[in-house]
Amino acid sequence: MADEKSEEFRRFILENREIIEKILKEGKESEEKIRDDVKEDLDSHYSETKEKLKGTGEAIFEVMSDDEVQKHFVTACLEFLHFVEAVIKAAPLSPEARKAADKFEEAKENTVKNVVAVAAKDKMDKINADDSKPKSAPKKKPESIKINDVSTSKKTTKKKE
C-alpha cells in the first residue's frame, strides 16, 4: 500500500510539475521580497537608532564629565564606602571576615589617597607657568622729601644753647 501511494504521488508530481515549480518559484520570490523589505526596515531603524544612541552617548558623556557632577559622584562613592564600612563594623563577624573587613578599610583608604592625589595633580597640571611666578610689587614713585624751613630749625637749635 505504501508503494501504491508513493507511485501515485510520483505520478501527481510529474503531471503537475510546471504548476509545482511555478508555486515554488513564486514562494521563493515572495520570501526574498519579504526578506529584502525586512532588511530595508531594519537598516533604516538601525541607522535611526544609531544616531539617537550617538546623541545620547554624547549627552551622557557631557553630563558625566562635568566637574560638578564628578565632584558629587566621587563624594557619593566615598559616602557609600563609609556606609559599607559602618555596616561591617556593626556586624558580628568571624575573625576571617574581620580580617577581610580590615583589608576593605585599607583599600578604601588607599582609594581616598589616590583620588586626592589625582585631583591635586589635575589642579597642578592646570596651573600655567606664568601663574606660579610671584608678581613683582608695583613700583612706588619716589617720595618727595620736604626740607623744613631753615629758620625753624635754627630756632630750635638756639634754644638748646
C-alpha positions as CSV (number, residue, x, y, z in Angstrom):
1,M,0.0,0.0,0.0
2,A,2.9,2.4,0.7
3,D,4.3,1.6,-2.7
4,E,1.0,2.5,-4.3
5,K,0.8,5.8,-2.5
6,S,4.3,6.7,-3.4
7,E,3.8,5.8,-7.0
8,E,0.6,7.8,-7.1
9,F,2.4,10.8,-5.5
10,R,5.2,10.4,-8.1
11,R,2.7,10.4,-10.9
12,F,1.0,13.5,-9.5
13,I,4.3,15.4,-9.3
14,L,5.2,14.5,-12.8
15,E,1.8,15.5,-14.2
16,N,1.8,18.8,-12.3
17,R,5.5,19.6,-12.4
18,E,5.1,23.0,-14.1
19,I,2.5,24.2,-11.6
20,I,4.5,23.0,-8.6
21,E,7.7,24.7,-9.9
22,K,5.7,27.9,-10.5
23,I,4.3,27.8,-7.0
24,L,7.7,27.1,-5.5
25,K,9.3,29.9,-7.6
26,E,6.6,32.4,-6.5
27,G,7.1,31.4,-2.9
28,K,10.8,31.8,-3.2
29,E,10.4,35.3,-4.8
30,S,7.9,36.2,-2.2
31,E,10.2,35.1,0.5
32,E,13.1,37.1,-1.0
33,K,10.9,40.2,-1.3
34,I,9.8,39.9,2.3
35,R,13.4,39.3,3.4
36,D,14.5,42.4,1.4
37,D,11.7,44.5,2.9
38,V,12.6,43.4,6.4
39,K,16.3,44.1,5.8
40,E,15.5,47.6,4.5
41,D,13.3,48.3,7.5
42,L,16.0,47.0,9.9
43,D,18.6,49.1,8.2
44,S,16.6,52.3,8.4
45,H,15.7,51.6,12.1
46,Y,19.3,50.7,12.8
47,S,20.7,54.0,11.4
48,E,18.0,56.0,13.2
49,T,18.7,54.1,16.5
50,K,22.5,54.5,15.9
51,E,22.1,58.3,15.6
52,K,19.9,58.5,18.7
53,L,22.3,56.4,20.7
54,K,25.2,58.6,19.4
55,G,23.4,61.7,20.6
56,T,22.5,60.1,23.9
57,G,26.1,58.8,24.4
58,E,27.4,62.3,23.8
59,A,24.9,63.8,26.2
60,I,25.8,61.3,28.9
61,F,29.5,61.9,28.4
62,E,29.0,65.6,28.6
63,V,27.0,65.3,31.8
64,M,29.4,62.8,33.4
65,S,32.5,64.8,32.5
66,D,31.1,68.0,34.2
67,D,33.3,69.0,37.1
68,E,30.4,69.5,39.5
69,V,28.9,66.1,38.6
70,Q,32.3,64.4,39.0
71,K,32.7,66.0,42.5
72,H,29.3,64.7,43.6
73,F,29.9,61.3,42.0
74,V,33.2,60.9,43.9
75,T,31.6,62.1,47.1
76,A,28.7,59.7,46.7
77,C,31.1,56.8,46.1
78,L,33.1,57.7,49.2
79,E,29.8,58.0,51.2
80,F,28.8,54.6,50.0
81,L,32.2,53.2,51.1
82,H,31.7,54.8,54.6
83,F,28.2,53.2,54.7
84,V,29.6,49.8,53.9
85,E,32.4,50.3,56.5
86,A,29.8,51.2,59.2
87,V,27.7,48.2,58.3
88,I,30.8,46.0,58.6
89,K,31.8,47.5,61.9
90,A,28.3,47.0,63.3
91,A,28.0,43.4,62.1
92,P,29.1,40.5,64.3
93,L,31.9,38.9,62.2
94,S,34.2,35.9,62.4
95,P,37.9,36.5,62.7
96,E,38.3,35.7,58.9
97,A,35.5,38.2,58.0
98,R,37.0,40.8,60.3
99,K,40.4,40.4,58.5
100,A,38.6,40.9,55.2
101,A,36.9,43.9,56.6
102,D,40.3,45.4,57.6
103,K,41.6,44.8,54.1
104,F,38.5,46.6,52.8
105,E,39.2,49.5,55.1
106,E,42.8,49.6,53.8
107,A,41.7,49.5,50.2
108,K,39.3,52.4,50.9
109,E,42.0,54.5,52.5
110,N,44.3,53.9,49.5
111,T,41.4,54.8,47.2
112,V,40.9,58.1,49.0
113,K,44.6,58.8,48.9
114,N,44.7,58.1,45.1
115,V,41.6,60.3,44.4
116,V,43.2,63.2,46.4
117,A,46.5,62.7,44.6
118,V,44.9,62.6,41.2
119,A,42.8,65.7,42.0
120,A,45.9,67.5,43.2
121,K,47.8,66.5,40.1
122,D,44.9,67.7,37.9
123,K,45.0,71.1,39.7
124,M,48.7,71.3,39.3
125,D,48.5,70.5,35.6
126,K,46.1,73.4,35.1
127,I,48.4,75.9,36.6
128,N,50.3,77.9,34.0
129,A,54.0,78.7,34.5
130,D,53.1,82.4,34.5
131,D,50.6,81.9,37.3
132,S,53.2,80.3,39.6
133,K,55.7,83.1,39.4
134,P,55.3,85.7,42.1
135,K,54.2,89.0,40.7
136,S,56.5,91.9,41.5
137,A,55.1,94.7,43.6
138,P,54.2,97.8,41.6
139,K,57.0,100.3,41.6
140,K,56.4,103.1,44.0
141,K,57.0,106.7,43.0
142,P,59.9,108.1,44.9
143,E,58.6,110.2,47.8
144,S,59.4,113.8,47.7
145,I,61.2,114.9,50.8
146,K,60.3,118.3,52.1
147,I,63.0,120.2,53.6
148,N,61.9,122.0,56.8
149,D,62.1,125.7,56.9
150,V,65.7,126.6,57.8
151,S,64.6,129.4,60.2
152,T,62.5,126.9,62.3
153,S,65.4,124.5,62.6
154,K,67.7,127.3,63.7
155,K,65.3,128.5,66.4
156,T,65.2,125.1,68.0
157,T,69.0,124.9,67.9
158,K,69.4,128.3,69.6
159,K,67.1,127.4,72.5
160,K,69.2,124.4,73.3
161,E,72.3,126.5,73.8
